[in-house]
Amino acid sequence: MEPSDESFYEIKARVIAVLANPKRLQIVELLGRSERTVSELAEELEIAQATTSQHLAVMRKTGVVETRKEGNFVFYRLADPKIAEACNVMSRAIVDLLVLQQEKLRPVIAGARRHNGGT
């Protein structure tokens, strides 16, 4: 599939939309470390097991996570570890952006303090 294909961008947008949720990003981070059951994820996320299951169902539907059954337990894992890597790259980029914005604001804040008689 060529990256220029419209369908590729549609798939990419769907995956990004699924990940555009704070709890799902936490799930990616946790599953990036090791596979887990719904109850383990719910406990770590501090949300109801039913809510966790709903998030996982959405992620499974788009192929972000896969399952493995062992006895009575269903373990969830990332379909591809590169998903966690991509989220980590995005986290580093966001931190860099915030630092840059803070550096740009420093002179503005200093000027505002001088203007308002602050220190």
N, C-alpha and C positions, 0 to 999 in steps of 0.2 A: 504494500500500500504506500503510495507516494504521500509525503507530508502535505503536498499542495492539494490533494483531493479534499473536496468539501466534506465528504463523509468522515475523513480523519479528524478534521477540526470539530465536527459535531460530537464524535466519540470523546475527544479530548475535553471538550466543554462539559460533557456529561460527567466525566470522571472528576473534573475540577469542581463541578457543582456539588457532587456527592461529598467531596472533601471540604467544602466551604461551610463547615459546621464545627464549632469548637470541640464538642464531645467526640465527633468522628476523627478529628485530628489527634485527640488524645488516644483514641483507640488505635490509630495508625502507629503512634509513638510506642504504645504498650506492646502491640503485636510485632513491631519492629525488633523488640527485644526477645520475645518468645511467644509461642502460641498459648492461648488461654481459653478457658470456658466462659460462657456467658456470666455465670455467677462470679467468677474471679474478676472479670472486667467490670461488672456492676459494682462490686465492692471497691475496686480501685478508683472508679470514676465517681463513686458516691451518688449513684442514681439507681432507680428501680431496675430490677432485672428485666421487666417488660419493656422499659424504655431502651435499655441496652440491646435487647433482642430486635427492636424496631430499627435501631441504627445499623445493626449487623445485617439485617435483611436488605436494607437499602444498599449497603456496601457489597453484599453478596450478589445482588441483582446486576450491578454494574461490573462485577468481576474483580473488585478490589480485594475481597477476602474469599478464602476457601475454607472448607470444613473437613475434619477428619473425625470419625466416630471411633471411640474406644470404650467398649462396654456400654454403660449408660451415659457416658459423657460425650459431648460434642466439643471438639477443640477447634478454635478459629485461628487462622494464620493469614498473613498477607499473601496474596496470590503471587506477588513478586517483591522481593526485598528492595527493589529500586523505588518502590512507592515511598517507603520510609526515607530512603536517601534523598528523594526529590523534596520531601517535606523538610528534611534537615537543611538542605540547600536553601530553601525558601526562608527558613527560620534565620539562618545566617545572613541572608540578604536583607531581611527586615531589620535585624539588629544593626547592620551597617547603615541602612537608610535612616534609622532613628538617631544614630550617632551623628550622621551628616546633618540632619535637620537640627539637632541640638547645637552643633557647631555654628550653623548659619544663624540660629536664633540668639546666640550669646551676645553679639554686638547690639542687636535690637533690644534685648532685655537690659543691657548695661545703659544704653541711651535712654530708655524709658525710665530707669531708676534715677539717672542724673536729672532728667526733665521733671520728675515728680519729687525730687529732693530725697530719694531713698539712697541706700548704700549699696 
